Amino acid sequence: MFNMNKLYLFGLDEYEKLVYLDADMLCLGDLRPLEHIEPWAMAPDYGQNVGASVGQRMMFNTGVMVLRPCKETFGNLVKTLRGMRFGHFADQAVINKYLNDDSVPVECLHPKWNLIISNKHINKKMYSDIMKSGVKFMHFTKIKPWAIGRGLLVEKTSSKVYLHAKDRLLRWRFKEEIALWKSADASMRIETASSAV
């Protein structure tokens, strides 16, 4: 079963513009500049398939999107969905195919707006350059810090030994990113506790 929930955003035409963020993002900077960007806007999906494209266009990651809801666009996305077969990326693939097929203009956001941490070891120089640029959102696409160390990693072929080893490897490979998340999580808990008093 593939998740197509992002497509419903386009039916919310009571809004002039939406800024959408995936739930597995950590905000590290001011997001107000996104208010001044015209729809469509997304960051490139620069991971394992650097330069990957849909047709003539690069692939965008839909973890951060600036979009204009419209029933017509929603209908066109549903038509695009009906004509597709899926491997990975589900609703992201549908959105990218629609953008390419209909030649919809898209502003390419700097990757600092959607730093995909699972790409850290794929393109180290690019990742390092993005980190230095002042990351706005860190996107925990495959690594979920709230699951690491809590026995929440779930896989189809999962022995306890395998999951324990994977858990330790992830903690080591992404220790800086996990530390940022833990710090933000602790700050939020302190703020929540103090506002409840």
C-alpha beads as a LAMMPS data file, in Angstrom:
LAMMPS data file: protein, C-alpha beads

197 atoms
196 bonds

1 atom types
1 bond types

-500.0 500.0 xlo xhi
-500.0 500.0 ylo yhi
-500.0 500.0 zlo zhi

Masses

1 110.0

Atoms # bond

1 1 1 0.000 0.000 0.000
2 1 1 1.397 3.380 -0.976
3 1 1 0.766 6.624 0.884
4 1 1 -0.918 9.249 -1.295
5 1 1 -1.999 11.648 1.469
6 1 1 0.000 14.620 0.149
7 1 1 -2.236 14.710 -2.909
8 1 1 -5.169 15.836 -0.725
9 1 1 -3.315 19.092 0.026
10 1 1 -4.127 20.239 -3.483
11 1 1 -7.857 20.007 -2.811
12 1 1 -7.684 22.522 0.058
13 1 1 -8.518 25.423 -2.236
14 1 1 -9.931 27.547 0.581
15 1 1 -6.260 28.475 1.103
16 1 1 -4.414 30.713 -1.333
17 1 1 -1.047 29.138 -0.563
18 1 1 0.252 26.314 1.642
19 1 1 3.683 25.587 3.031
20 1 1 3.802 21.844 3.668
21 1 1 6.380 20.099 5.875
22 1 1 6.740 16.360 6.432
23 1 1 6.316 15.285 10.060
24 1 1 9.843 13.845 10.203
25 1 1 11.509 17.268 9.920
26 1 1 13.523 19.189 12.487
27 1 1 13.270 22.960 12.131
28 1 1 16.670 24.599 12.648
29 1 1 15.972 28.068 11.318
30 1 1 13.434 30.719 10.493
31 1 1 10.813 29.421 8.083
32 1 1 9.236 32.832 7.389
33 1 1 11.153 33.292 4.103
34 1 1 8.975 30.490 2.672
35 1 1 5.974 32.834 3.014
36 1 1 7.467 35.055 0.309
37 1 1 8.160 32.288 -2.201
38 1 1 5.610 31.760 -4.943
39 1 1 4.172 28.265 -5.510
40 1 1 5.429 25.755 -6.708
41 1 1 8.698 25.485 -4.797
42 1 1 10.583 22.402 -3.585
43 1 1 14.133 21.285 -2.927
44 1 1 15.790 18.772 -5.241
45 1 1 15.991 15.133 -4.224
46 1 1 19.775 14.913 -4.368
47 1 1 20.304 11.494 -2.748
48 1 1 21.529 8.242 -4.195
49 1 1 20.186 9.276 -7.565
50 1 1 21.980 12.611 -7.821
51 1 1 20.675 14.086 -11.021
52 1 1 17.731 11.678 -11.084
53 1 1 14.903 12.986 -13.139
54 1 1 11.351 12.449 -14.186
55 1 1 11.309 12.989 -17.917
56 1 1 13.209 16.191 -18.639
57 1 1 13.155 17.513 -15.090
58 1 1 15.118 16.801 -11.924
59 1 1 13.357 14.905 -9.158
60 1 1 12.072 17.026 -6.271
61 1 1 11.668 15.862 -2.688
62 1 1 8.187 16.676 -1.415
63 1 1 9.168 16.935 2.273
64 1 1 9.007 20.742 1.988
65 1 1 6.615 22.230 -0.550
66 1 1 5.244 25.672 -1.230
67 1 1 2.081 25.087 -3.246
68 1 1 -1.162 26.660 -4.379
69 1 1 -4.161 24.369 -3.763
70 1 1 -6.533 24.045 -6.689
71 1 1 -9.261 21.479 -7.432
72 1 1 -8.119 21.311 -11.057
73 1 1 -4.559 20.484 -9.979
74 1 1 -5.915 17.873 -7.559
75 1 1 -7.918 16.297 -10.407
76 1 1 -4.851 16.282 -12.664
77 1 1 -2.793 14.617 -9.924
78 1 1 -5.459 11.911 -9.558
79 1 1 -5.363 11.345 -13.361
80 1 1 -1.570 11.110 -13.181
81 1 1 -1.866 8.614 -10.316
82 1 1 -4.208 6.372 -12.323
83 1 1 -1.670 6.064 -15.122
84 1 1 1.286 5.076 -12.937
85 1 1 2.971 1.994 -11.526
86 1 1 4.910 2.370 -8.291
87 1 1 8.211 1.336 -6.843
88 1 1 9.336 3.937 -4.356
89 1 1 8.340 7.445 -3.385
90 1 1 4.533 7.027 -3.799
91 1 1 2.904 10.492 -3.720
92 1 1 6.281 12.115 -4.397
93 1 1 6.489 10.177 -7.675
94 1 1 2.968 11.262 -8.676
95 1 1 3.697 14.927 -7.931
96 1 1 6.993 14.810 -9.842
97 1 1 5.417 13.092 -12.851
98 1 1 2.594 15.656 -12.917
99 1 1 5.054 18.553 -12.718
100 1 1 7.061 17.129 -15.609
101 1 1 4.159 16.093 -17.844
102 1 1 2.357 19.415 -17.478
103 1 1 5.557 21.506 -17.608
104 1 1 4.588 23.232 -14.369
105 1 1 7.188 25.841 -13.357
106 1 1 8.864 24.986 -10.056
107 1 1 11.265 27.132 -8.071
108 1 1 14.136 24.977 -6.901
109 1 1 14.685 25.656 -3.200
110 1 1 18.225 25.454 -1.845
111 1 1 18.762 22.003 -0.269
112 1 1 19.205 23.718 3.135
113 1 1 15.392 23.853 3.176
114 1 1 15.246 20.040 3.094
115 1 1 18.514 18.390 4.179
116 1 1 17.909 14.660 3.787
117 1 1 20.154 13.108 6.410
118 1 1 20.086 9.592 4.977
119 1 1 22.147 11.041 2.100
120 1 1 25.010 11.997 4.425
121 1 1 27.291 9.153 3.337
122 1 1 26.262 9.174 -0.324
123 1 1 27.581 12.602 -1.253
124 1 1 29.712 13.780 1.687
125 1 1 30.968 17.003 0.097
126 1 1 27.497 18.154 -0.936
127 1 1 26.126 17.262 2.504
128 1 1 28.934 19.175 4.219
129 1 1 28.384 22.213 1.974
130 1 1 24.662 22.200 2.767
131 1 1 25.376 21.925 6.511
132 1 1 27.661 24.982 6.263
133 1 1 24.983 26.962 4.386
134 1 1 22.724 27.182 7.439
135 1 1 20.257 24.297 7.360
136 1 1 16.613 25.286 7.834
137 1 1 15.071 21.798 7.963
138 1 1 16.747 18.479 8.648
139 1 1 14.702 15.654 7.097
140 1 1 14.902 12.292 8.889
141 1 1 13.727 10.212 5.915
142 1 1 15.063 6.792 6.895
143 1 1 16.591 7.431 10.295
144 1 1 14.060 8.284 12.990
145 1 1 15.872 9.482 16.152
146 1 1 12.737 8.972 18.234
147 1 1 12.920 5.250 17.373
148 1 1 16.654 4.660 17.819
149 1 1 17.521 3.119 21.171
150 1 1 13.875 2.508 22.039
151 1 1 13.400 -0.813 20.286
152 1 1 11.110 0.809 17.720
153 1 1 13.036 -0.168 14.585
154 1 1 10.817 -2.491 12.594
155 1 1 11.858 -4.520 9.591
156 1 1 10.427 -7.520 7.787
157 1 1 13.470 -9.706 8.462
158 1 1 14.282 -8.544 11.945
159 1 1 16.118 -10.644 14.453
160 1 1 16.857 -8.936 17.772
161 1 1 20.609 -9.183 17.101
162 1 1 20.213 -7.547 13.676
163 1 1 18.036 -4.720 15.021
164 1 1 20.419 -4.091 17.923
165 1 1 23.386 -3.901 15.524
166 1 1 21.494 -1.629 13.129
167 1 1 20.397 0.578 16.012
168 1 1 24.031 1.035 17.148
169 1 1 25.256 1.678 13.597
170 1 1 22.615 4.360 13.016
171 1 1 23.485 6.040 16.318
172 1 1 27.146 6.163 15.263
173 1 1 26.643 7.220 11.621
174 1 1 24.205 10.013 12.411
175 1 1 25.384 11.060 15.871
176 1 1 25.548 14.792 15.025
177 1 1 22.046 14.829 13.532
178 1 1 20.627 12.762 16.386
179 1 1 22.295 15.120 18.891
180 1 1 20.567 18.092 17.196
181 1 1 17.230 16.308 17.399
182 1 1 17.765 15.364 21.073
183 1 1 18.669 18.948 21.934
184 1 1 15.563 20.294 20.170
185 1 1 13.409 17.617 21.811
186 1 1 14.773 18.459 25.284
187 1 1 14.210 22.205 24.717
188 1 1 10.642 21.589 23.618
189 1 1 9.951 19.436 26.684
190 1 1 11.346 22.141 28.990
191 1 1 9.226 24.830 27.274
192 1 1 6.132 22.630 27.475
193 1 1 6.710 21.854 31.158
194 1 1 7.337 25.501 32.086
195 1 1 4.254 26.727 30.204
196 1 1 2.117 24.126 31.997
197 1 1 3.130 25.519 35.407

Bonds

1 1 1 2
2 1 2 3
3 1 3 4
4 1 4 5
5 1 5 6
6 1 6 7
7 1 7 8
8 1 8 9
9 1 9 10
10 1 10 11
11 1 11 12
12 1 12 13
13 1 13 14
14 1 14 15
15 1 15 16
16 1 16 17
17 1 17 18
18 1 18 19
19 1 19 20
20 1 20 21
21 1 21 22
22 1 22 23
23 1 23 24
24 1 24 25
25 1 25 26
26 1 26 27
27 1 27 28
28 1 28 29
29 1 29 30
30 1 30 31
31 1 31 32
32 1 32 33
33 1 33 34
34 1 34 35
35 1 35 36
36 1 36 37
37 1 37 38
38 1 38 39
39 1 39 40
40 1 40 41
41 1 41 42
42 1 42 43
43 1 43 44
44 1 44 45
45 1 45 46
46 1 46 47
47 1 47 48
48 1 48 49
49 1 49 50
50 1 50 51
51 1 51 52
52 1 52 53
53 1 53 54
54 1 54 55
55 1 55 56
56 1 56 57
57 1 57 58
58 1 58 59
59 1 59 60
60 1 60 61
61 1 61 62
62 1 62 63
63 1 63 64
64 1 64 65
65 1 65 66
66 1 66 67
67 1 67 68
68 1 68 69
69 1 69 70
70 1 70 71
71 1 71 72
72 1 72 73
73 1 73 74
74 1 74 75
75 1 75 76
76 1 76 77
77 1 77 78
78 1 78 79
79 1 79 80
80 1 80 81
81 1 81 82
82 1 82 83
83 1 83 84
84 1 84 85
85 1 85 86
86 1 86 87
87 1 87 88
88 1 88 89
89 1 89 90
90 1 90 91
91 1 91 92
92 1 92 93
93 1 93 94
94 1 94 95
95 1 95 96
96 1 96 97
97 1 97 98
98 1 98 99
99 1 99 100
100 1 100 101
101 1 101 102
102 1 102 103
103 1 103 104
104 1 104 105
105 1 105 106
106 1 106 107
107 1 107 108
108 1 108 109
109 1 109 110
110 1 110 111
111 1 111 112
112 1 112 113
113 1 113 114
114 1 114 115
115 1 115 116
116 1 116 117
117 1 117 118
118 1 118 119
119 1 119 120
120 1 120 121
121 1 121 122
122 1 122 123
123 1 123 124
124 1 124 125
125 1 125 126
126 1 126 127
127 1 127 128
128 1 128 129
129 1 129 130
130 1 130 131
131 1 131 132
132 1 132 133
133 1 133 134
134 1 134 135
135 1 135 136
136 1 136 137
137 1 137 138
138 1 138 139
139 1 139 140
140 1 140 141
141 1 141 142
142 1 142 143
143 1 143 144
144 1 144 145
145 1 145 146
146 1 146 147
147 1 147 148
148 1 148 149
149 1 149 150
150 1 150 151
151 1 151 152
152 1 152 153
153 1 153 154
154 1 154 155
155 1 155 156
156 1 156 157
157 1 157 158
158 1 158 159
159 1 159 160
160 1 160 161
161 1 161 162
162 1 162 163
163 1 163 164
164 1 164 165
165 1 165 166
166 1 166 167
167 1 167 168
168 1 168 169
169 1 169 170
170 1 170 171
171 1 171 172
172 1 172 173
173 1 173 174
174 1 174 175
175 1 175 176
176 1 176 177
177 1 177 178
178 1 178 179
179 1 179 180
180 1 180 181
181 1 181 182
182 1 182 183
183 1 183 184
184 1 184 185
185 1 185 186
186 1 186 187
187 1 187 188
188 1 188 189
189 1 189 190
190 1 190 191
191 1 191 192
192 1 192 193
193 1 193 194
194 1 194 195
195 1 195 196
196 1 196 197
